[in-house]
Amino acid sequence: MPPSSQSHPASSYCRFTSGRSSLSHDGTASLGLSGIEIDLGPGEPKRVWHYAGLHASEPVRPNAIDVLLTSRDEPGASLFVQGHDFAARLREFAPHLSYRSVRGRRLGQFLLLATMLAVLILVGFAAGWSPIKSVAKTLPENWRQRLGNAARESMTAPHKQCVDADGVTALTHLTERLAKNAPPGTAFNVRVYDWDLMNAFAVPGGQIVLTKGLLEKAETADEVAGVLGHEMGHGIELHPETAILRGIGLATAVQVMLGGGAGGGLANVGLMLAQLGYSRDAERQADQRALELLKEAGIAPKGLGNFFVRVMKMEAQDPSGGNSDAFTWLHTHPPVTERVALVRRQTDYPATPALDVQSWQELKAICKTTAAPEKTEDDG
């Protein structure tokens, strides 16, 4: 409450503007017990603006020489009062108008908003939201293709591309069968390279690389379909784009997307992508996508599970304990036992082989014809 024991200061000059018109009236204002008492002279009613309802256009500082006020008692009206003494005493009667009080309220509001924002970000991350992935989603398709070309060319050099016509036809058939139920607008370009390493990886722009080593280790087309579905899952979730943006930064990524090619600092972008790998959550997302694609394509998931089991046995027999380059594809993935269990939990559904016997053999032999590594022309 205002300090009623102190005498009120003399009236101060004021100018009152009614909310009903732009006309202003000169008068006097004084600090009463319950509010500002406004006297506009003969013919005008006495007014009292209660302290609790006052609002100042600017916080009332200790050195203020005037104040501009509004009030809940008379919405739309304003009151300008001159005088350092009036402003100083007003801070005593209406402390909420003081600079310190206003600053405290603003700080409290800022802290509240900051806390709410932090909670929203944490909830977003818990729900799988990624700011970098959000940026990746906005990339134009031709930019994503340039990033993918740079990554693929640096990853596969100096291995030749496998281009046997019958094998390419079989691969195209398998790719289209899996991709027909991918999200609208999703397209994949799958290549095989004459590379003994057992590997498969996705790069930006829906590009996927399979190696001769992986085809040789696979026993059925269903196994290859499972691995291919997994890499398609990475592409659908934009994991390659997200990993590259996180690894090299948006500025460097823009360099290649605007026509910088794979030269300079981007010469090893593909190798860097392979070294970065994906988080295990991302790998689990890709596994789940693979199972969805297999089911929609009518291909049994058992082949993928069998591939995991056999690779697990190969790891156990490997002198390096499964740490050799022969097992690159599994290094950052969830434990094989976990992945096998996921596959075995899937309910049965009508399925046919991923490829017929002849097409499977043609795919296995795709590297009997090879070509020099394909270089993508910069259309910058």
N, C-alpha and C positions, 0 to 999 in steps of 0.2 A: 504494500500500500504506500502511497505518497506520504512524505513526511509532513503531516498536518500541523505539527507544532511550529514550523517555520513560517514566517510572514511571506505573503505572496509578493512577487516583484511587481513593479508598476506595469501598466498595460504597455504592450509593444505594438508598433504599427503592423498592420496586416493587409493583405489583399485577398479577397475571397472571390472565387469563381464558381458559379453554380453549374451543376451538371446539365441543367436544362437549357442553358444558353452559354455563349462565349463571353457575355458581358461580365466584367469584374467590378467589385465594390471595395472601396477602401474602408478600413475600420481599425479596431484595436482588438488585441487578443491578450488574455491573461490566463495564468495557471490557477485553476480552481481546485477544490478538494477532490473532485471526481473526474474532471476533464478540463479541456481548454474552453474557456468562456469567450465567445465571439460576439462583439458588438459592432454592428454595421451602421449604427446611427438611427435617427428617427425614421419610422415607417418600415423598418426591417425587424423581424423577430429576433430575440436573443437566442443564441445557439450554444449548445454544449456538446463538444466532441469528447466522448469518454476515452480515457487514456488506453484502455485495453484494446480499443478498436482502431487505434492510430497506426498508420503506415507512412514511413518516410521514403521519399524517392531516392535518397542517399542516406547511408548510416550517419547518425549525428555524432560527429567527432568532437573531442574536447575543445578544439579551436574554432568550431563552427560559428559563423556570424549570422546565419539565417537558416531556415528550414522550409521545405516544401512538403506539405502533409496531405494525406487523404484519410477518410474515416469510413468505417462500416456504418456509422450513424447517418451518413448522407452520401450514398454511393454516387460517383461521378463528379462530385464537387472536389475542389482543391483549396488549400489555404497556404499562402506564403506569408511567413512571419520574419521580420528583421530583428536583429539584436543578439549580441553574444550572450548576454545575461539570460534571455529567454531560452536560447538553445541549451545553455549549460544547465539550467533548472529543469528543462524538459527531460533531460537525460536522467534526472533523479526521479521524476514522476512517472516516466515511461521508459524504464531501463531497457526494454526490448528494442528500442530504437537506437541504442548506442552501437558504435562501431564494433566493440568487443562482442556484444551479444549477437549482432548480425553475422560477424565472422565465425563465431562459434556455431551458429545454426548452419551456415553454409558448409563449414568443415564437417559437421555431423551429416549433412545431406550427401556430401562428397564421399565420406566414409561408407555411408549406407549404400550408395550407388556402386562404389568400388567393390564392396562385399558382395552385392548382388551379382555384379559382373563376374567376379571370381567364382562364385557358386555356379553360375550359368556355364562358364568355361569348363569347370570341373565336371559338371553333369554332362556337358557335350563330349568331353574326352572319355568319360565313363561309357557313354553311348556309342563310342567309336568315331566321334567327330574329329577331323584333323584339318587345321587351317591350311596346311600345305596341300592336302588332297583337294580342298575346296578351290585352291588356285589351279591345281592340275585340271580340274573339271572345266575351267574356263578357257583352257588353251585351245586355239583353233586347230582343226584337224591337220592342216598342212604343217603347223609348227610341231605337233606331236610326231608327225612322220619324219621330220628332219632330225628331231632328237633321237628317234628310233633308228634311223639310218646311221647316225654317228655312232650310237652305241653298238649296233649290230656289226658294223664294219670293223670297229676296233676290237670287238670280242672275238670275231671269227678269223681275223687275219692270222696266218697266211693260208688258212685251209680253203680248199676248193669247195664250191657248191655242187651238190649231187643233183643231176638234172636228167637222169634216165626218164624217157617219156612215159613209159608204163608206170614207173614208180611215182612220178609226179601226178599222174592221173589217179592212182590209188590214194595218195596223200590228199589230193584235192577232195576226193569223195569222202574220206574220213573227216576232214576239216569241215566240210559243208554239213555233214550229218550232225556233228556236235554243235556247230555254230547256229543252226537254224532256230534254236530256241534261246539264243542269247538275247540280251536286252535290245530293243529296237535301235538301229543305227550303229550296232557293233559289228565290225568287220575284222577278219584275221587274215594275215599273210604268213604262211608257215613255210620255212625252208629247212632242208637237211644239208649238213656239211660233212665232208669226208674227214672226220675227226674221231680218233679212237677213244677219246674221253667219253665216259658214260654221263651224258649231261643233257639238259634241256633248260631253256630259259626264255623269258618274255622280256621284250624291250618296248619302249613307248610306241604308240600308234598301232597297237594290235599285232605287232610283229612277234613271231615265235621262231626259235631255232631249236631243232633237234639234231643230235649227232649220230653218226654211223655207229659209234660205240653203244649208244642206248638201244638202237634198233637191233644190234647183234645180241645184246643181253636179253632183250624181251623175247618171250616164247610164244606169245599170241598177240594178235592185233588188239584184243581187249586191253592188254597191258599198256600198249602204246596209246590207246584211246584214253585210258585213265590219266597217264602222264600229260598228254596233250590237253585234256580237260582241265587239269590242275593249272597249267600255264595259261590257258584261256581265262581261268578264274582270276589270275593275277592281272591280266589285261582288263577284264571287266571291272575290277576294283581299282584300276589305275595305280597299282602298286609300283610299276616301273617308273612312271612319271613322277610319282611322289618321292621315290627313293632318289632319283636324279636331282630333283629340285632341292631336296634336303642336303644332298651331298655336295653339289657344285654351286648351289645358290641360284637364285632367280636371274641375277644379272648375267652370269655366264651362260645359263640356259637360253636366255634371250639372244645371246650372241650367235649360237648355232641356229636357233629358230629363225633368225633374220638373215641367214645365209652364210654364217661363219664356217659352215662345214665341220669336219672332224679334225681340222688342223689345230696347231698351237696347243693351248691348254686342254683342248677337248680330245686330243689324240687317244687318250686312255680312258675316256668316259665309260666305255663298255666294261673294261676291266675293273674300274672303280665300282660300277654297278654290281658286278659279280662279287666283289669283296665286301661291299656293304650288306648284301643279302637283304632279307626281309625279317621283320619280327615274327615270332612264332604265332602271334595272333593273326598276322597277315597270311601266314602259311595255312593256318586253320581255315581262314576265310576262303582261300583258294581251294583247299580240299573240299569244303562244303559246296562251292560253286561247281567243282568237277563232278561231284555226286549228283547234283541237280541236272547238269548237262547230260550226263550218262543216262539218267532215268528218262529225261525227255526224249533222248535219241533212241531209247530202247536198247541200250547196251548195258550188259550186266556189270556191276561194280566189282564182282569177284576177281576179275583179271587184275585190277589195280591192287587189291589186297594180296593176291598171289605174288605180284611183283615186289611188294613191300617185304613179304616173308622171305623170298629168295634173296633179295638184297641184304636183308638182315643176316642170313646165313653166310653170304659172301663177305660181309664185314667181319663176322666172327672168324673166318678162315684167313682174313688178310693179315699178313705179318705186322703191318703198321697199326693194327687195331681199328681199321675202318677210317683212318685219317689220310690215306693216300688220295691222289688226284682222281682215282677211279671212282670215288664216291662223292665227288663234288656236289652233285645234285641234292644230296641228303644232309649236307653239313649243317645248314641253318634250319632244317625242318624239325617239326615236333618229333618226339621219340617214335620209332617205327612201330613199337607195340601199341602205342596210342592210336596210330593211324590205321593199323590193322583192325583194332577193336571198333573204330568208327565205321569202317567198311562192313564189318560183320554185323553191325547193328541195323543195317539197312534192310528193309522188308523186301521180299521177293516181288518181282513184277515181270511181265512178259518181255523177253529180250531175245535178240538175235546177234550173231557174231558181228563185231565191228566191221570186218571185211570178210569176203569169201576167201577160200583157200588160195585161189590164184592171185587175187589182188594183194593178199598179205605177202605172198612170196615176191611179188613185183615191188612192193614197198621195201621189203628187206633188201632187195637188189638195186635200190635206187642209186647207189653210189658206183655202179659199174660204168656209169657215164658221168663225168664231172666237167666243170667249167671253171675258168679263172674267177677269183672272188669278184662278186658283182659290186661295182662302184656306182653309187647314185649320183647323178648329175645335179649340181646345185642350180635350182631355178631362181635363186635369190632375187 
